[in-house]
């Protein structure tokens, strides 16, 4: 396990998000974790979930 300084996360918004400044989330994916944050206030703590749990969530909201 690397305890030193980690690489910066590559946050991105969904391609479905517009540029109007509405309610958007940003996501950063690592090998084991998906991190989710509010795009309007990136200084707040983010949510971190396992990749398998994230995939289940996305399938659920997509209606699959």
C-alpha positions as CSV (number, residue, x, y, z in Angstrom):
1,X,0.0,0.0,0.0
2,X,1.3,3.5,-0.9
3,X,1.1,5.7,2.1
4,X,2.9,8.6,0.5
5,X,1.4,11.5,-1.5
6,X,-1.1,10.1,-4.0
7,X,-1.5,11.3,-7.6
8,X,-4.2,13.9,-8.2
9,X,-7.6,12.5,-9.2
10,X,-9.0,13.0,-12.7
11,X,-12.4,14.4,-12.0
12,X,-15.0,14.6,-14.8
13,X,-18.6,15.5,-15.4
14,X,-21.0,13.3,-17.3
15,X,-21.3,14.0,-21.0
16,X,-25.1,14.5,-20.3
17,X,-24.2,17.5,-18.1
18,X,-24.6,20.9,-19.7
19,X,-22.7,24.1,-19.2
20,X,-25.6,25.9,-17.6
21,X,-24.2,25.5,-14.0
22,X,-27.0,23.3,-12.8
23,X,-26.9,20.4,-10.3
24,X,-24.0,18.3,-11.5
25,X,-21.7,15.8,-10.0
26,X,-18.2,15.0,-10.8
27,X,-16.7,11.5,-10.7
28,X,-13.1,10.3,-10.3
29,X,-12.4,6.6,-10.9
30,X,-9.4,4.8,-9.4
31,X,-8.5,1.1,-9.5
32,X,-10.8,0.2,-6.6
33,X,-12.8,3.3,-5.7
34,X,-15.2,5.7,-7.5
35,X,-15.3,9.1,-5.9
36,X,-18.3,11.4,-6.3
37,X,-18.5,15.2,-5.5
38,X,-20.7,18.2,-6.0
39,X,-19.3,20.2,-9.0
40,X,-20.5,23.5,-7.5
41,X,-18.5,23.0,-4.3
42,X,-15.4,20.9,-4.8
43,X,-14.0,21.8,-1.4
44,X,-16.6,19.7,0.4
45,X,-15.9,16.1,1.3
46,X,-16.6,13.6,-1.5
47,X,-18.4,10.2,-1.4
48,X,-16.2,7.1,-2.1
49,X,-17.7,3.8,-3.1
50,X,-16.4,0.5,-4.4
51,X,-16.4,0.1,-8.2
52,X,-18.8,-2.9,-8.0
53,X,-21.2,-0.9,-5.9
54,X,-21.0,2.1,-8.3
55,X,-21.8,-0.2,-11.2
56,X,-24.9,-1.6,-9.4
57,X,-26.0,2.0,-8.7
58,X,-25.6,3.1,-12.3
59,X,-27.5,0.0,-13.5
60,X,-30.3,0.7,-11.0
61,X,-30.7,4.4,-12.0
62,X,-30.5,3.5,-15.7
63,X,-33.5,1.1,-15.2
64,X,-31.7,-2.1,-15.9
